[in-house]
């Protein structure tokens, strides 16, 4: 698996550079603080008879907005896209939005800024890099567990406030003792009290009452290993910790927004050979299955994935956690034995088939952009200002799959 640290260099080299284009991405990881570029950076405005190579270099620009979900990107798109101008003699401008979500908001941005939509599963590539070493673990590490479930909850403000509702349910129903549960009472955006008091976040009023009652009983944060969790823990997670519980309750980044978007979090139970419950926006469990993974509807009620009401969705998830915690050790061991084929399938597919699927998707989606750009023009049928862009995708795919 190629390194995530060189991800944009690799994509630029294989997709954008052959078309003499530019790539714009952001640094540090997960921020929009600095804009970095790969490829040609400017035109000689005094050169009126530009070569074909320079013309192509000015026409194609790819903007990588794939690390985080889309919220209000208007100021950033104004800064990055609108400020990126082409040579005035060029009539064709091809601006590509590289992204990792399916949403109406993304569609609106593409229309507003005249961007071509290049979708791929960024966090799938991230997980393949970050968890690549787990493939070589001693198989005995997957055999035992101490707790019924594990549930990580780092950020809890704003659009992650649903995690407060979930953990308050676990406290209220005396389920924390069955699990490894983390909960920060403050995060960089404020305290849990400020989150509950903030009427601009989408917490249901019933959840606010539950949270206040339950969290007021805590004397300090709930921790699994680190008292002060950091963002890098997603990449540096311990396999011993991941296997210390049977079920994983995955609290995803996106919960309230109507979009399909998953991060590396959902792959932690997969590389740990563990079953999981996915707390995410509606439809994201089905979205994961579209990539070839199997889920656990044989053992739990997964109808929560179809529940549009955000409050009820957490209640349904909590009900399943409660049921599992009350099954008893012998029944849990029986379930663990029954699901071995599914757990092993997901593990093997992640390491042996998943990369092929997401690379193939990436290449097909980029090829679709070229088909749109070429607009039916055949090879050798173009003018100086209507270049046909050609890229043999099969060698690209084979290089990236290796």
Secondary structure, 3 states (H helix, E strand, C coil): CCCHHHHHHHHHHHHHHHHCCEEEEEECCCCCCEEEEECCCCCCCCCCCCCHHHHHHHHEEEEEECCCCCCCCHHHHHHHHHCCCCCCCCCCCEEEEEECCEEHHHHHHHHHHCEEEEECCHHHHHHHHHCHHHHHCCHHHHCCCCEEEEECCCCCCHHHCHHHHHHHHHHHCCCHHHEEECECCEECCEEHHHHHHCCCCCCCHHHHHHHHHHHCCCCCCECCCCCCCCHHHHCCCCHHHHCCEEEEEEECCCCCCCEECCCCHHHHHHHCCCCEEEECCCCHHHHHHHCCCCCCCCCCCCHHHHCCCHHHHHHHHHHHHHHHHCCCHHHHHHHHHHCHHHHHHHHHHHHHCHHHHHHHHHHHHHHHHHHHHHCCCCCCCCECCECCCCCCHHHHHHHHHC
